[in-house]
Amino acid sequence: MSKEAFALLCAAFVAVLAIGAALGIWSRRRRQRDIAAPLGWAEVVPTLVVPALYVATTRAGDPYDRVFAHGLGFRGRTDVAIDPEGVQLVADRREVRIPATRIRSVERATWTIDRVVENGGILVIAHDLDAPVDTYLRIIGDDTAALEALQAIARAPQEGATP
């Protein structure tokens, strides 16, 4: 086989892999049509702002099923801004608001898709985007204040609700 033929064969193989990856992501986004776009930022004064790493958003209870829809697919740096009505962050260069009324729980985790840390090193915000999802955040530095603030706003709507 000549060098030119081998180079052409290698280029074709890489092109097939790239097309396969693109089709896979497109297919996953189609399967995630039930997930609504997150709300944009609200003009609210935060009570706490902490730097963090946005790790992932997955379907609730399935830390392997990453949500790619609406730009939530990739990790990145973020600032987590917590206020009495919810939490705001930038996920993959997208501004995201999670209202307190949509937060089901906030807890600690040790791992999610492609990320393992020390015991309890990731905060999980379980919330709804028309479908139940979990958002994983790794707070840079001490995460105690952020965890307490997030748990407080998660409890607030339920405490005021009438039975």
DSSP file (Angstrom, degrees, kcal/mol; ACC not computed):
  #  RESIDUE AA STRUCTURE BP1 BP2  ACC     N-H-->O    O-->H-N    N-H-->O    O-->H-N    TCO  KAPPA ALPHA  PHI   PSI    X-CA   Y-CA   Z-CA
    1    1 A M              0   0    0      0, 0.0     2,-0.1     0, 0.0     0, 0.0   0.000 360.0 360.0 360.0 135.7    0.0    0.0    0.0
    2    2 A S     >  -     0   0    0      1,-0.1     4,-2.2     4,-0.0     5,-0.2  -0.321 360.0-112.2 -78.9 164.0    1.4    3.4   -0.9
    3    3 A K  H  > S+     0   0    0      1,-0.2     4,-2.5     2,-0.2     5,-0.2   0.881 117.7  52.8 -62.4 -39.1    1.8    6.3    1.5
    4    4 A E  H  > S+     0   0    0      2,-0.2     4,-2.3     1,-0.2    -1,-0.2   0.912 109.7  47.4 -64.9 -43.1   -0.9    8.3   -0.2
    5    5 A A  H  > S+     0   0    0      2,-0.2     4,-2.4     1,-0.2    -1,-0.2   0.903 112.8  49.2 -65.7 -40.7   -3.4    5.4    0.0
    6    6 A F  H  X S+     0   0    0     -4,-2.2     4,-2.5     2,-0.2    -2,-0.2   0.913 111.5  49.0 -64.7 -42.7   -2.6    4.8    3.7
    7    7 A A  H  X S+     0   0    0     -4,-2.5     4,-2.4     2,-0.2    -2,-0.2   0.899 112.0  49.1 -63.0 -41.0   -3.0    8.6    4.4
    8    8 A L  H  X S+     0   0    0     -4,-2.3     4,-2.2     2,-0.2    -2,-0.2   0.900 111.0  49.7 -64.8 -41.3   -6.3    8.6    2.6
    9    9 A L  H  X S+     0   0    0     -4,-2.4     4,-2.1     2,-0.2    -2,-0.2   0.907 111.7  48.4 -63.9 -43.0   -7.5    5.6    4.5
   10   10 A C  H  X S+     0   0    0     -4,-2.5     4,-2.3     2,-0.2    -2,-0.2   0.911 111.2  50.2 -63.4 -43.2   -6.5    7.2    7.8
   11   11 A A  H  X S+     0   0    0     -4,-2.4     4,-2.2     1,-0.2    -2,-0.2   0.895 110.3  50.1 -62.8 -41.1   -8.3   10.4    6.9
   12   12 A A  H  X S+     0   0    0     -4,-2.2     4,-2.3     2,-0.2    -1,-0.2   0.894 109.6  51.5 -64.5 -39.8  -11.5    8.5    6.0
   13   13 A F  H  X S+     0   0    0     -4,-2.1     4,-2.2     2,-0.2    -2,-0.2   0.921 110.6  47.6 -63.5 -44.6  -11.3    6.6    9.3
   14   14 A V  H  X S+     0   0    0     -4,-2.3     4,-2.4     1,-0.2    -1,-0.2   0.893 111.0  52.0 -63.4 -40.1  -11.0    9.9   11.3
   15   15 A A  H  X S+     0   0    0     -4,-2.2     4,-2.4     2,-0.2    -2,-0.2   0.904 108.8  50.0 -63.8 -41.4  -13.9   11.4    9.3
   16   16 A V  H  X S+     0   0    0     -4,-2.3     4,-2.4     2,-0.2    -2,-0.2   0.910 111.0  49.5 -63.6 -42.1  -16.1    8.4   10.1
   17   17 A L  H  X S+     0   0    0     -4,-2.2     4,-2.4     2,-0.2    -2,-0.2   0.916 111.4  49.0 -62.2 -43.0  -15.3    8.7   13.8
   18   18 A A  H  X S+     0   0    0     -4,-2.4     4,-2.3     2,-0.2    -2,-0.2   0.908 112.4  47.5 -64.6 -42.3  -16.1   12.4   13.8
   19   19 A I  H  X S+     0   0    0     -4,-2.4     4,-2.6     2,-0.2    -1,-0.2   0.905 111.4  51.7 -65.3 -40.9  -19.4   11.8   12.0
   20   20 A G  H  X S+     0   0    0     -4,-2.4     4,-2.1     2,-0.2    -2,-0.2   0.905 110.5  47.9 -61.9 -42.5  -20.3    9.0   14.5
   21   21 A A  H  X S+     0   0    0     -4,-2.4     4,-2.3     2,-0.2    -2,-0.2   0.919 112.3  49.0 -64.7 -43.7  -19.5   11.2   17.5
   22   22 A A  H  X S+     0   0    0     -4,-2.3     4,-2.4     1,-0.2    -2,-0.2   0.909 111.9  48.7 -63.2 -42.3  -21.6   14.1   16.0
   23   23 A L  H  X S+     0   0    0     -4,-2.6     4,-2.5     2,-0.2    -1,-0.2   0.869 109.7  53.5 -65.6 -36.2  -24.5   11.8   15.3
   24   24 A G  H  X S+     0   0    0     -4,-2.1     4,-2.2     2,-0.2    -2,-0.2   0.926 111.2  44.3 -63.5 -45.7  -24.3   10.3   18.8
   25   25 A I  H  X S+     0   0    0     -4,-2.3     4,-2.4     2,-0.2    -2,-0.2   0.909 113.8  50.7 -66.3 -41.8  -24.5   13.8   20.5
   26   26 A W  H  X S+     0   0    0     -4,-2.4     4,-1.9     1,-0.2    -2,-0.2   0.911 111.0  49.1 -60.9 -43.0  -27.3   14.8   18.1
   27   27 A S  H  X S+     0   0    0     -4,-2.5     4,-1.9     2,-0.2    -2,-0.2   0.901 110.0  50.9 -64.3 -41.8  -29.2   11.6   19.0
   28   28 A R  H  X S+     0   0    0     -4,-2.2     4,-1.0     1,-0.2    -2,-0.2   0.912 108.5  52.0 -63.2 -42.3  -28.8   12.2   22.7
   29   29 A R  H  < S+     0   0    0     -4,-2.4     3,-0.5     1,-0.2    -1,-0.2   0.888 108.2  51.7 -62.0 -38.2  -30.1   15.7   22.4
   30   30 A R  H >< S+     0   0    0     -4,-1.9     3,-1.2     1,-0.2    -1,-0.2   0.889 107.5  52.2 -64.7 -38.4  -33.2   14.4   20.6
   31   31 A R  H 3< S+     0   0    0     -4,-1.9     3,-0.4     1,-0.3    -1,-0.2   0.684 106.1  56.8 -70.5 -16.3  -33.8   11.9   23.4
   32   32 A Q  T ><  +     0   0    0     -4,-1.0     3,-1.6    -3,-0.5    -1,-0.3   0.052  67.3 116.3-103.1  25.1  -33.5   14.8   25.9
   33   33 A R  T <   +     0   0    0     -3,-1.2    -1,-0.2     1,-0.3    -2,-0.1   0.728  66.4  67.4 -65.1 -21.2  -36.3   16.9   24.4
   34   34 A D  T 3  S+     0   0    0     -3,-0.4     2,-0.6    -4,-0.1    -1,-0.3   0.619  81.3  91.4 -74.9 -10.7  -38.4   16.5   27.6
   35   35 A I  S <  S-     0   0    0     -3,-1.6    95,-0.2    95,-0.1     2,-0.1  -0.761  75.6-138.6 -89.3 121.9  -35.9   18.6   29.5
   36   36 A A        -     0   0    0     93,-3.4    95,-0.1    -2,-0.6     3,-0.1  -0.363  26.0 -95.2 -76.9 156.0  -36.8   22.3   29.4
   37   37 A A        -     0   0    0      1,-0.1    -1,-0.1    -2,-0.1     3,-0.1  -0.476  47.3-109.0 -66.3 138.5  -34.3   25.1   28.9
   38   38 A P        -     0   0    0      0, 0.0    60,-0.1     0, 0.0    -1,-0.1  -0.311  37.6 -99.1 -66.7 155.8  -33.1   26.5   32.2
   39   39 A L  B     -A   97   0A   0     58,-0.9    58,-2.1     1,-0.1     3,-0.1  -0.370  37.3-117.2 -70.0 152.9  -34.2   30.0   33.1
   40   40 A G        -     0   0    0     56,-0.2    56,-0.1     1,-0.2    -1,-0.1  -0.282  48.3 -65.1 -81.2 175.7  -31.8   32.9   32.5
   41   41 A W        -     0   0    0     -2,-0.1     2,-0.3     1,-0.1    -1,-0.2  -0.252  45.3-144.6 -64.2 147.3  -30.5   35.1   35.3
   42   42 A A        -     0   0    0     -3,-0.1     2,-1.8     2,-0.1    -1,-0.1  -0.835  26.1-110.2-107.4 151.4  -32.7   37.3   37.3
   43   43 A E        +     0   0    0     -2,-0.3     2,-0.4     2,-0.0    -2,-0.0  -0.600  67.8 139.0 -82.1  82.6  -31.7   40.7   38.6
   44   44 A V        -     0   0    0     -2,-1.8    -2,-0.1    39,-0.0    -3,-0.0  -0.964  57.4-119.1-128.7 142.5  -31.5   39.6   42.3
   45   45 A V        -     0   0    0     -2,-0.4     2,-0.1     1,-0.0    -2,-0.0  -0.732  35.9-134.0 -82.3 118.3  -28.8   40.6   44.9
   46   46 A P        -     0   0    0      0, 0.0    37,-0.3     0, 0.0     3,-0.1  -0.391  11.4-153.4 -74.1 150.2  -27.2   37.4   46.0
   47   47 A T  S    S+     0   0    0     35,-2.7     2,-0.3     1,-0.3    36,-0.2   0.664  85.5  19.8 -90.4 -20.4  -26.6   36.7   49.7
   48   48 A L  E     -B   82   0A   0     34,-1.7    34,-3.3     2,-0.0     2,-0.4  -0.971  61.1-173.2-151.0 133.0  -23.6   34.4   48.9
   49   49 A V  E     +B   81   0A   0     -2,-0.3    32,-0.2    32,-0.2    97,-0.0  -0.995  13.5 173.4-127.5 125.3  -21.3   34.0   45.9
   50   50 A V  E     -B   80   0A   0     30,-2.2    30,-3.2    -2,-0.4     2,-0.2  -0.984  31.9-118.1-131.5 142.4  -18.8   31.2   45.7
   51   51 A P  E     +B   79   0A   0      0, 0.0    89,-2.3     0, 0.0     2,-0.3  -0.539  46.4 159.1 -75.1 145.8  -16.4   30.1   42.9
   52   52 A A  E     -BC  78 139A   0     26,-2.9    26,-2.5    87,-0.3     2,-0.5  -0.935  42.3-109.2-154.1 172.9  -17.1   26.6   41.8
   53   53 A L  E     -BC  77 138A   0     85,-2.5    85,-2.6    -2,-0.3     2,-0.7  -0.977  26.9-137.4-110.6 124.3  -16.6   24.0   39.0
   54   54 A Y  E     +BC  76 137A   0     22,-3.5    22,-1.8    -2,-0.5    83,-0.2  -0.748  28.1 177.2 -77.9 116.9  -19.8   23.1   37.1
   55   55 A V  E     -     0   0A   0     81,-2.3     2,-0.3    -2,-0.7    -1,-0.2   0.930  46.9 -51.8 -90.9 -54.3  -19.3   19.3   36.8
   56   56 A A  E     - C   0 136A   0     80,-1.2    80,-3.4    18,-0.1     2,-0.4  -0.980  30.6-128.6-172.9 163.1  -22.4   18.1   35.1
   57   57 A T  E     + C   0 135A   0     15,-0.5    10,-3.6    10,-0.3     2,-0.3  -0.999  37.2 172.8-122.7 129.8  -26.2   17.9   34.9
   58   58 A T  E     -DC  66 134A   0     76,-2.7    76,-2.7    -2,-0.4     8,-0.2  -0.818  41.9 -81.3-128.4 167.4  -27.6   14.4   34.7
   59   59 A R  E >   - C   0 133A   0      6,-1.7     3,-2.2     3,-0.5    74,-0.3  -0.466  69.0 -83.2 -65.0 145.5  -31.1   12.8   34.8
   60   60 A A  T 3  S+     0   0    0     72,-2.2    -1,-0.1     1,-0.3    73,-0.0  -0.239 112.6   5.4 -56.8 131.1  -32.2   12.4   38.4
   61   61 A G  T 3  S+     0   0    0     -3,-0.1    -1,-0.3     1,-0.1    -2,-0.1   0.434 111.9  90.1  77.8  -1.2  -30.8    9.3   40.0
   62   62 A D    X   +     0   0    0     -3,-2.2     3,-1.8     3,-0.1    -3,-0.5  -0.756  47.7 179.1-128.6  86.0  -28.6    8.4   37.0
   63   63 A P  T 3  S+     0   0    0      0, 0.0    50,-1.5     0, 0.0    -1,-0.1   0.490  80.9  59.1 -69.5   0.3  -25.2   10.0   37.4
   64   64 A Y  T 3  S+     0   0    0      1,-0.1     2,-1.2    48,-0.1    48,-0.0   0.582  84.8  82.0 -98.2 -12.8  -24.1    8.4   34.1
   65   65 A D  S <  S-     0   0    0     -3,-1.8    -6,-1.7    -6,-0.2    -1,-0.1  -0.665  70.2-163.1 -98.4  81.8  -26.7   10.0   31.9
   66   66 A R  B     -D   58   0A   0     -2,-1.2     2,-0.6    -8,-0.2    -8,-0.3  -0.359  16.6-127.5 -66.1 138.8  -25.3   13.5   31.2
   67   67 A V        +     0   0    0    -10,-3.6   -10,-0.3     5,-0.2    -1,-0.1  -0.805  31.3 171.2 -88.6 119.5  -27.7   16.1   29.9
   68   68 A F    > > +     0   0    0     -2,-0.6     3,-1.0   -40,-0.1     5,-0.6   0.606  43.0 110.5 -98.9 -18.0  -26.4   17.7   26.7
   69   69 A A  G > 5S+     0   0    0      1,-0.2     3,-1.3     2,-0.2    -2,-0.0  -0.223  81.1  11.3 -61.4 146.5  -29.5   19.7   25.9
   70   70 A H  G 3 5S-     0   0    0      1,-0.3    -1,-0.2     2,-0.1    -3,-0.0   0.741 129.7 -62.7  61.0  29.5  -29.5   23.5   26.2
   71   71 A G  G < 5S+     0   0    0     -3,-1.0     3,-0.3     1,-0.1    -1,-0.3   0.695 104.5 120.8  76.2  19.5  -25.7   23.8   26.6
   72   72 A L  T < 5 +     0   0    0     -3,-1.3   -15,-0.5    -4,-0.3    -5,-0.2   0.255  44.4  96.0 -96.2  13.0  -25.5   21.9   29.9
   73   73 A G  S   <S+     0   0    0     -5,-0.6     2,-0.3   -17,-0.1    -1,-0.2   0.653  71.0  56.1 -83.8 -17.1  -23.2   19.2   28.5
   74   74 A F  S    S-     0   0    0     -3,-0.3    18,-0.2    -6,-0.1   -18,-0.1  -0.890  75.1-111.6-128.9 150.3  -19.7   20.2   29.5
   75   75 A R        +     0   0    0     -2,-0.3     2,-0.3    16,-0.1   -20,-0.2  -0.195  44.9 144.6 -67.8 160.7  -17.7   21.1   32.6
   76   76 A G  E     -B   54   0A   0    -22,-1.8   -22,-3.5    16,-0.1     2,-0.1  -0.952  49.0 -75.2 178.6 168.6  -16.4   24.6   33.3
   77   77 A R  E     +B   53   0A   0     -2,-0.3     2,-0.3   -24,-0.2    16,-0.3  -0.476  52.0 168.0 -75.4 150.5  -15.7   27.2   35.9
   78   78 A T  E     -B   52   0A   0    -26,-2.5   -26,-2.9    -2,-0.1     2,-0.5  -0.974  36.0-126.0-153.5 162.9  -18.6   29.1   37.4
   79   79 A D  E     -B   51   0A   0     -2,-0.3     2,-0.7   -28,-0.2    11,-0.3  -0.988  25.1-145.0-111.2 127.7  -19.6   31.4   40.2
   80   80 A V  E     -B   50   0A   0    -30,-3.2   -30,-2.2    -2,-0.5     2,-0.6  -0.848  14.5-167.2 -95.8 115.2  -22.6   30.1   42.2
   81   81 A A  E     -BE  49  88A   0      7,-2.8     7,-2.5    -2,-0.7     2,-0.5  -0.916   4.4-166.0-107.7 115.5  -24.8   33.0   43.3
   82   82 A I  E     +BE  48  87A   0    -34,-3.3   -35,-2.7    -2,-0.6   -34,-1.7  -0.872  14.2 164.1-107.1 130.7  -27.3   32.1   46.0
   83   83 A D  E >   - E   0  86A   0      3,-2.8     3,-1.5    -2,-0.5    70,-0.0  -0.859  53.4 -93.5-134.9 170.6  -30.2   34.3   47.0
   84   84 A P  T 3  S+     0   0    0      0, 0.0     3,-0.1     0, 0.0    72,-0.1   0.753 123.3  47.5 -60.9 -23.6  -33.4   33.6   48.9
   85   85 A E  T 3  S-     0   0    0      1,-0.2    15,-2.8    15,-0.1    16,-0.4   0.471 124.9 -58.2 -97.8  -1.9  -35.4   32.9   45.7
   86   86 A G  E <   -EF  83  99A   0     -3,-1.5    -3,-2.8    13,-0.3     2,-0.3  -0.996  56.4 -72.3 160.1-162.6  -32.9   30.5   44.1
   87   87 A V  E     -EF  82  98A   0     11,-2.1    11,-3.2    -2,-0.3     2,-0.4  -0.975  30.4-159.8-134.3 145.2  -29.4   29.9   42.8
   88   88 A Q  E     +EF  81  97A   0     -7,-2.5    -7,-2.8    -2,-0.3     2,-0.3  -0.960  17.6 158.6-127.1 144.5  -27.7   31.2   39.6
   89   89 A L  E     - F   0  96A   0      7,-2.4     7,-3.6    -2,-0.4     2,-0.6  -0.976  40.1-114.8-155.0 165.6  -24.6   29.9   37.8
   90   90 A V  E     - F   0  95A   0     -2,-0.3     2,-0.6   -11,-0.3     5,-0.3  -0.941  31.3-173.0-106.7 116.1  -22.9   29.9   34.4
   91   91 A A  E >  S- F   0  94A   0      3,-3.2     3,-0.8    -2,-0.6   -18,-0.1  -0.947  73.0 -18.9-113.0 116.6  -22.9   26.4   32.9
   92   92 A D  T 3  S-     0   0    0     -2,-0.6    -1,-0.2     1,-0.3     3,-0.1   0.928 130.2 -49.8  52.7  49.6  -20.8   26.1   29.7
   93   93 A R  T 3  S+     0   0    0    -16,-0.3     2,-0.4     1,-0.2    -1,-0.3   0.723 118.0 118.6  62.6  23.7  -20.9   29.9   29.2
   94   94 A R  E <   - F   0  91A   0     -3,-0.8    -3,-3.2   -23,-0.2     2,-0.4  -0.976  66.0-126.8-121.4 132.9  -24.6   29.8   29.7
   95   95 A E  E     - F   0  90A   0     -2,-0.4     2,-0.4    -5,-0.3    -5,-0.2  -0.647  31.6-171.7 -79.9 128.8  -26.4   31.7   32.5
   96   96 A V  E     - F   0  89A   0     -7,-3.6    -7,-2.4    -2,-0.4     2,-0.4  -0.972  12.4-166.2-127.3 134.4  -28.7   29.4   34.5
   97   97 A R  E     -AF  39  88A   0    -58,-2.1   -58,-0.9    -2,-0.4    -9,-0.2  -0.982   1.6-168.1-119.3 130.2  -31.2   30.1   37.2
   98   98 A I  E     - F   0  87A   0    -11,-3.2   -11,-2.1    -2,-0.4     5,-0.1  -0.936  20.4-141.9-115.4 105.4  -32.7   27.4   39.4
   99   99 A P  E >>  - F   0  86A   0      0, 0.0     3,-1.7     0, 0.0     4,-0.5  -0.338  17.8-121.1 -65.9 148.4  -35.6   28.9   41.3
  100  100 A A  G >4 S+     0   0    0    -15,-2.8     3,-1.0     1,-0.3   -14,-0.2   0.818 111.4  64.1 -58.8 -31.4  -36.0   27.7   44.9
  101  101 A T  G 34 S+     0   0    0    -16,-0.4    -1,-0.3     1,-0.2   -15,-0.1   0.708 103.2  48.3 -68.3 -18.2  -39.5   26.3   44.1
  102  102 A R  G <4 S+     0   0    0     -3,-1.7    26,-0.8    25,-0.0     2,-0.5   0.518  87.1 101.8 -97.2  -7.1  -37.9   23.8   41.7
  103  103 A I  E <<  +G  127   0A   0     -3,-1.0    24,-0.3    -4,-0.5     3,-0.1  -0.683  43.3 179.1 -83.0 122.5  -35.2   22.6   44.0
  104  104 A R  E     -     0   0A   0     22,-3.3     2,-0.3    -2,-0.5    23,-0.2   0.843  63.8 -23.4 -88.6 -39.6  -36.1   19.2   45.5
  105  105 A S  E     -G  126   0A   0     21,-1.4    21,-2.6     2,-0.0     2,-0.4  -0.984  46.8-143.3-164.9 162.9  -33.0   18.6   47.7
  106  106 A V  E     +G  125   0A   0     -2,-0.3     2,-0.3    19,-0.2    19,-0.2  -0.990  36.3 146.3-135.3 126.6  -29.3   19.6   48.1
  107  107 A E  E     -G  124   0A   0     17,-2.0    17,-3.2    -2,-0.4     2,-0.3  -0.870  43.5 -90.5-148.4 179.8  -26.8   17.0   49.3
  108  108 A R  E     -G  123   0A   0     -2,-0.3     2,-0.3    15,-0.2    15,-0.2  -0.683  34.5-177.6 -98.4 152.9  -23.3   15.8   49.0
  109  109 A A  E     -G  122   0A   0     13,-2.7    13,-2.3    -2,-0.3     3,-0.1  -0.940  25.0-151.3-141.4 164.7  -21.9   13.3   46.5
  110  110 A T  S    S+     0   0    0     -2,-0.3     7,-2.6     1,-0.3     2,-0.3   0.629  77.1  11.6-108.6 -22.7  -18.5   11.7   45.9
  111  111 A W  E     +I  116   0B   0      5,-0.2    -1,-0.3    11,-0.1     2,-0.3  -0.987  49.2 166.9-153.5 159.3  -18.8   11.0   42.2
  112  112 A T  E >   -I  115   0B   0      3,-2.2     3,-2.2    -2,-0.3   -48,-0.1  -0.860  63.8 -32.0-153.6-173.3  -20.7   11.6   39.0
  113  113 A I  T 3  S-     0   0    0    -50,-1.5   -49,-0.1     1,-0.3     3,-0.0  -0.240 128.4 -11.5 -53.5 127.6  -19.9   11.0   35.3
  114  114 A D  T 3  S+     0   0    0      1,-0.1     2,-0.3    -3,-0.0    -1,-0.3   0.611 119.7  90.3  55.9  22.5  -16.2   11.4   34.7
  115  115 A R  E <   +I  112   0B   0     -3,-2.2    -3,-2.2     2,-0.0     2,-0.4  -0.939  42.8 171.7-149.0 123.5  -15.5   12.9   38.1
  116  116 A V  E     +I  111   0B   0     -2,-0.3    -5,-0.2    -5,-0.2     2,-0.2  -0.999  13.8 165.5-128.2 132.6  -14.5   11.3   41.4
  117  117 A V        -     0   0    0     -7,-2.6     3,-0.2    -2,-0.4     5,-0.1  -0.695  44.8 -57.5-132.2-176.5  -13.4   13.4   44.4
  118  118 A E  S >  S-     0   0    0     -2,-0.2     3,-2.2     1,-0.2    -1,-0.2  -0.169  83.3 -62.6 -61.3 163.8  -12.9   12.9   48.2
  119  119 A N  T 3  S-     0   0    0      1,-0.3    -1,-0.2     2,-0.1    -9,-0.1  -0.267 123.6  -1.7 -54.5 119.3  -15.9   11.7   50.2
  120  120 A G  T 3  S+     0   0    0     -3,-0.2    -1,-0.3     1,-0.1   -10,-0.2   0.685  89.3 134.0  75.0  20.1  -18.7   14.3   49.9
  121  121 A G    <   +     0   0    0     -3,-2.2     2,-0.4   -13,-0.1    18,-0.3   0.488  55.4  65.9 -83.4  -3.2  -16.7   16.8   47.8
  122  122 A I  E    S-G  109   0A   0    -13,-2.3   -13,-2.7    -4,-0.2     2,-0.4  -0.955  72.5-141.1-120.0 137.8  -19.4   17.5   45.2
  123  123 A L  E     -GH 108 137A   0     14,-3.3    14,-2.8    -2,-0.4     2,-0.5  -0.837  14.9-155.6 -95.8 134.7  -22.7   19.3   45.9
  124  124 A V  E     -GH 107 136A   0    -17,-3.2   -17,-2.0    -2,-0.4     2,-0.7  -0.946   5.1-163.7-113.7 121.2  -25.8   17.9   44.1
  125  125 A I  E     -GH 106 135A   0     10,-3.0    10,-2.5    -2,-0.5     2,-0.6  -0.912   9.2-157.8-103.1 109.4  -28.8   20.1   43.5
  126  126 A A  E     +GH 105 134A   0    -21,-2.6   -22,-3.3    -2,-0.7   -21,-1.4  -0.787  34.0 142.1 -87.2 120.1  -31.8   18.0   42.6
  127  127 A H  E     -GH 103 133A   0      6,-2.6     6,-3.0    -2,-0.6     2,-0.4  -0.841  45.5 -98.8-148.6-178.0  -34.2   20.1   40.7
  128  128 A D  E     + H   0 132A   0    -26,-0.8   -93,-0.0    -2,-0.3   -26,-0.0  -0.935  23.6 171.7-119.7 133.3  -36.7   20.1   37.8
  129  129 A L  S    S-     0   0    0      2,-2.5   -93,-3.4    -2,-0.4    -1,-0.0  -0.522  91.2 -66.3-124.4  59.8  -36.4   21.3   34.2
  130  130 A D  S    S+     0   0    0    -95,-0.2   -95,-0.1     3,-0.0    -2,-0.1   0.175 138.5  53.3  66.4 -14.3  -39.8   19.8   33.3
  131  131 A A  S    S-     0   0    0    -95,-0.1    -2,-2.5    -4,-0.0     2,-0.3  -0.974 106.5 -95.5-137.1 147.7  -38.0   16.5   34.0
  132  132 A P  E     + H   0 128A   0      0, 0.0   -72,-2.2     0, 0.0     2,-0.3  -0.496  53.1 169.0 -70.1 129.6  -36.1   15.7   37.2
  133  133 A V  E     -CH  59 127A   0     -6,-3.0    -6,-2.6   -74,-0.3     2,-0.4  -0.905  28.8-137.0-135.0 162.4  -32.4   16.4   36.9
  134  134 A D  E     -CH  58 126A   0    -76,-2.7   -76,-2.7    -2,-0.3     2,-0.5  -0.991  12.5-157.0-121.8 129.6  -29.4   16.6   39.2
  135  135 A T  E     -CH  57 125A   0    -10,-2.5   -10,-3.0    -2,-0.4     2,-0.5  -0.936  10.2-152.3-108.5 126.5  -26.8   19.4   38.9
  136  136 A Y  E     +CH  56 124A   0    -80,-3.4   -81,-2.3    -2,-0.5   -80,-1.2  -0.853  15.5 179.3-104.5 128.0  -23.3   18.6   40.3
  137  137 A L  E     -CH  54 123A   0    -14,-2.8   -14,-3.3    -2,-0.5     2,-0.7  -0.978  20.3-153.5-128.6 140.0  -21.1   21.4   41.5
  138  138 A R  E     -C   53   0A   0    -85,-2.6   -85,-2.5    -2,-0.4     2,-0.2  -0.932  22.0-145.2-111.8 105.3  -17.6   21.3   43.0
  139  139 A I  E     -C   52   0A   0     -2,-0.7     2,-0.6   -18,-0.3   -87,-0.3  -0.506  13.8-126.7 -72.2 134.3  -17.2   24.3   45.3
  140  140 A I  S    S-     0   0    0    -89,-2.3     2,-0.2    -2,-0.2    -1,-0.1  -0.739  78.5  -7.4 -83.8 120.7  -13.6   25.8   45.3
  141  141 A G  S    S+     0   0    0     -2,-0.6     2,-0.3   -91,-0.1    -2,-0.1  -0.620 126.3   0.6  92.0-155.8  -12.5   26.0   48.9
  142  142 A D        -     0   0    0     -2,-0.2     4,-0.3     1,-0.1     3,-0.2  -0.537  56.6-171.7 -72.8 125.8  -14.8   25.4   51.9
  143  143 A D     >  +     0   0    0     -2,-0.3     4,-2.7     1,-0.2     5,-0.2   0.334  57.8 100.1-101.3   7.3  -18.3   24.4   50.7
  144  144 A T  H  > S+     0   0    0      1,-0.2     4,-2.5     2,-0.2     5,-0.2   0.926  84.0  46.1 -61.3 -48.0  -20.0   24.5   54.1
  145  145 A A  H  > S+     0   0    0      1,-0.2     4,-2.4     2,-0.2    -1,-0.2   0.904 114.5  48.3 -63.3 -41.5  -21.6   28.0   53.7
  146  146 A A  H  > S+     0   0    0     -4,-0.3     4,-2.7     2,-0.2     5,-0.2   0.919 111.6  49.6 -65.2 -43.3  -22.8   27.1   50.2
  147  147 A L  H  X S+     0   0    0     -4,-2.7     4,-2.6     1,-0.2     5,-0.2   0.933 112.8  46.8 -61.4 -46.2  -24.3   23.8   51.3
  148  148 A E  H  X S+     0   0    0     -4,-2.5     4,-1.9    -5,-0.2    -1,-0.2   0.910 113.8  47.8 -63.6 -42.3  -26.1   25.4   54.2
  149  149 A A  H  X S+     0   0    0     -4,-2.4     4,-2.0    -5,-0.2    -2,-0.2   0.909 113.6  47.3 -66.0 -41.9  -27.4   28.3   52.1
  150  150 A L  H  X S+     0   0    0     -4,-2.7     4,-1.8     1,-0.2    -2,-0.2   0.905 112.1  49.3 -66.5 -41.6  -28.6   25.9   49.3
  151  151 A Q  H  X S+     0   0    0     -4,-2.6     4,-1.7    -5,-0.2    -1,-0.2   0.860 108.9  54.5 -65.8 -34.1  -30.3   23.6   51.8
  152  152 A A  H  X S+     0   0    0     -4,-1.9     4,-1.7    -5,-0.2    -2,-0.2   0.919 110.8  43.6 -65.7 -44.0  -32.0   26.6   53.4
  153  153 A I  H  < S+     0   0    0     -4,-2.0    -1,-0.2     1,-0.2    -2,-0.2   0.794 111.0  56.1 -74.4 -24.5  -33.5   27.7   50.1
  154  154 A A  H  < S+     0   0    0     -4,-1.8     4,-0.4     1,-0.2    -1,-0.2   0.856 112.8  41.4 -71.3 -33.9  -34.5   24.2   49.2
  155  155 A R  H  X S+     0   0    0     -4,-1.7     4,-2.2    -5,-0.1     3,-0.4   0.790  98.6  78.1 -80.4 -28.6  -36.5   23.8   52.5
  156  156 A A  H  X S+     0   0    0     -4,-1.7     4,-1.5     1,-0.2    -2,-0.1   0.875  92.7  46.1 -55.5 -49.8  -38.0   27.3   52.4
  157  157 A P  H  4 S+     0   0    0      0, 0.0     4,-0.5     0, 0.0    -1,-0.2   0.869 114.9  48.8 -64.8 -32.5  -40.8   26.7   49.8
  158  158 A Q  H >4 S+     0   0    0     -4,-0.4     3,-0.6    -3,-0.4    -2,-0.2   0.857 106.8  55.2 -74.3 -34.6  -41.8   23.4   51.5
  159  159 A E  H 3< S+     0   0    0     -4,-2.2    -1,-0.2     1,-0.2    -3,-0.1   0.851 112.4  43.1 -66.5 -33.5  -42.0   25.0   55.0
  160  160 A G  T 3< S+     0   0    0     -4,-1.5    -1,-0.2    -5,-0.2    -2,-0.2   0.508  91.9 108.7 -89.5  -4.8  -44.4   27.7   53.7
  161  161 A A    <   -     0   0    0     -3,-0.6    -3,-0.0    -4,-0.5     0, 0.0  -0.414  67.9-126.7 -75.6 147.8  -46.6   25.3   51.7
  162  162 A T              0   0    0      1,-0.1    -1,-0.1    -2,-0.1    -2,-0.1  -0.746 360.0 360.0 -92.2 141.9  -50.1   24.4   52.9
  163  163 A P              0   0    0      0, 0.0    -1,-0.1     0, 0.0    -2,-0.0   0.496 360.0 360.0 -71.0 360.0  -50.9   20.7   53.2
